[in-house]
Amino acid sequence: MFFKTLDVRNILLFLTLASFPACHALAHEADLQNSKDHIFSTGEKIHITVLNEDDLTQNYEIDDAGMILMPLLGKVHVAGLRPSKIEMFLTKYLQDGYILNPVISVRSTSETPLQIRSFYILGEVKNPGRYTIPEDNLNLLNAVALAGGFTYRANKEEFEIMRNKGKQKHHTKNNPPKATLLSGDIIIVKERFF
């Protein structure tokens, strides 16, 4: 009886240990999928590799305007884009007189988890608080809808967006707000005056 129990324990131990590499491979595959679906935002760090071009292969930080500063190309807008879209744009730009058939890879080097992209909405909305930005980009009216809509006191013609540095005011009189939200944005819906 002792040998049968020992054999079963050894088999269970072996199966448990053998499953760890498979779990790690699945987690790595999930990380790769998340990085392909990731949408870059301001303040994030990005690594761009251009094969055989050491001057262009660097870490960059996305500034408050959503831009990075690259040698040869100057300022390039990357906020709100997925890695594949950035790779496509950079390939096109570099082929225009700089590099013949560039091979480009883009990935996030930020320590923030890729899945967490959120904003805050405060003021005259029914459910103020923190919300996650979905896979596709989000504008101001979509954000208000996520927060349950306006209260009866809301000024529906003026929004304020606070970003990492500075404020942006959006007036919507006869012009629906189309500003794309970025991770970390704080939206303030003000009270209207009667």
C-alpha positions in Angstrom: 0.0 0.0 0.0 2.9 2.4 0.8 4.4 1.9 -2.7 1.1 2.6 -4.4 0.6 5.8 -2.4 4.2 6.9 -3.2 3.7 6.2 -6.9 0.5 8.3 -7.0 2.2 11.1 -5.1 5.2 11.1 -7.5 2.9 11.1 -10.5 0.9 14.0 -9.1 4.1 15.9 -8.2 5.4 15.3 -11.7 2.2 16.4 -13.4 2.1 19.6 -11.2 5.7 20.5 -12.0 5.2 19.7 -15.7 2.3 22.1 -15.9 4.3 25.2 -14.8 6.1 25.8 -18.2 2.7 25.5 -20.0 1.2 28.1 -17.7 4.1 30.4 -18.2 3.8 30.0 -22.0 0.1 30.8 -21.9 0.8 33.9 -19.7 3.5 35.0 -22.1 1.2 34.5 -25.1 -1.5 36.5 -23.3 1.0 39.3 -22.7 2.0 39.3 -26.4 -1.7 39.6 -27.4 -2.2 42.4 -24.9 0.8 44.3 -26.2 -0.5 44.0 -29.8 -3.9 45.4 -28.7 -2.3 48.1 -26.5 -3.1 51.7 -27.3 -0.3 54.1 -26.3 -1.1 57.3 -24.3 0.8 60.4 -23.1 3.5 59.9 -20.5 4.1 56.3 -21.6 7.5 54.9 -22.5 7.8 53.2 -25.9 10.7 51.2 -27.4 11.2 51.4 -31.1 13.6 49.1 -32.9 14.7 49.8 -36.4 16.7 46.8 -37.6 20.4 47.7 -38.3 19.8 51.4 -37.4 21.3 52.0 -34.0 20.6 55.8 -34.1 16.8 55.1 -34.5 16.5 52.2 -32.1 15.8 53.9 -28.8 13.4 54.3 -25.9 11.1 57.3 -26.3 8.6 59.0 -23.9 5.3 60.2 -25.3 4.9 63.9 -24.5 1.7 65.7 -23.4 0.9 66.4 -27.1 1.1 62.6 -27.9 4.3 63.0 -29.8 7.8 61.4 -29.7 10.9 63.0 -31.1 12.8 60.7 -33.5 16.1 61.3 -35.3 15.5 62.0 -39.0 11.8 62.3 -38.7 11.3 64.9 -35.9 8.0 64.8 -34.0 5.8 61.8 -34.7 2.3 61.5 -33.2 1.9 58.1 -31.5 -0.7 58.5 -28.7 -4.0 56.8 -29.4 -2.3 54.2 -31.7 -1.6 50.5 -31.5 2.0 49.2 -32.1 1.1 47.8 -35.5 -0.3 51.2 -36.7 2.9 53.0 -35.4 5.1 50.4 -37.2 3.1 50.9 -40.4 3.5 54.8 -40.2 7.2 54.7 -39.3 7.9 52.2 -42.2 6.1 54.6 -44.6 8.0 57.7 -43.3 11.4 56.0 -43.3 10.9 54.6 -46.8 10.4 58.1 -48.1 14.1 58.8 -48.8 15.8 57.5 -45.6 15.9 53.7 -45.4 15.3 51.0 -48.0 12.8 48.4 -46.6 13.0 49.3 -42.9 12.0 46.6 -40.4 10.4 48.1 -37.4 9.2 46.8 -34.0 7.3 48.8 -31.4 6.5 47.9 -27.8 5.6 49.5 -24.5 8.3 49.7 -21.8 6.1 51.3 -19.2 5.7 49.5 -16.0 1.9 50.2 -15.9 -0.1 47.1 -16.8 -1.2 47.3 -20.4 -4.9 46.5 -19.6 -5.3 49.5 -17.2 -6.3 52.6 -19.2 -8.6 54.8 -17.2 -10.0 58.3 -16.8 -12.0 60.1 -14.1 -15.2 62.0 -14.7 -16.4 64.5 -12.0 -19.0 67.1 -11.6 -22.5 67.1 -13.1 -22.8 63.5 -14.2 -25.0 60.8 -12.6 -22.2 58.5 -11.6 -18.9 60.4 -11.1 -15.8 58.3 -10.7 -13.1 56.3 -12.3 -13.8 54.4 -15.6 -11.8 52.2 -17.9 -11.1 53.3 -21.4 -12.3 50.5 -23.8 -10.3 49.0 -26.6 -11.5 51.6 -29.1 -10.9 55.3 -28.4 -13.4 57.2 -26.3 -14.6 60.8 -26.7 -16.2 63.1 -24.2 -19.8 62.2 -24.9 -19.0 58.5 -24.7 -17.4 59.2 -21.3 -20.5 61.0 -20.1 -22.6 58.1 -21.3 -20.4 55.7 -19.3 -21.0 57.8 -16.2 -24.8 57.5 -16.6 -25.4 60.8 -18.4 -25.7 64.4 -17.3 -27.5 65.5 -14.2 -30.3 68.1 -14.8 -27.9 70.8 -13.6 -25.1 70.0 -16.1 -23.7 72.6 -18.4 -23.8 70.4 -21.6 -21.9 73.0 -23.6 -18.6 73.2 -21.7 -16.3 70.4 -20.5 -12.9 70.7 -19.0 -10.2 68.0 -19.4 -7.2 68.0 -17.1 -4.2 66.2 -18.4 -0.8 65.4 -16.8 0.3 69.0 -17.5 -2.2 71.7 -18.0 -5.9 72.0 -18.7 -7.8 71.8 -22.0 -11.2 73.4 -22.2 -13.7 72.2 -24.7 -16.7 74.3 -25.6 -19.4 72.3 -27.4 -21.9 74.9 -28.4 -23.0 73.8 -31.9 -20.0 71.5 -32.0 -20.1 68.1 -30.3 -16.9 67.2 -28.4 -14.7 64.9 -30.3 -11.5 65.1 -28.3 -10.1 61.6 -27.7 -9.5 60.7 -24.1 -6.2 59.6 -22.9 -5.3 57.5 -19.9 -5.2 59.6 -16.7 -7.5 62.3 -18.0 -9.8 64.0 -15.6 -13.0 65.3 -17.1 -15.0 68.0 -15.2 -18.6 68.6 -16.2 -19.6 72.0 -14.8 -22.9 73.2 -13.4 -24.9 75.5 -15.6 -26.1 78.9 -14.5 -29.8 79.5 -15.0 
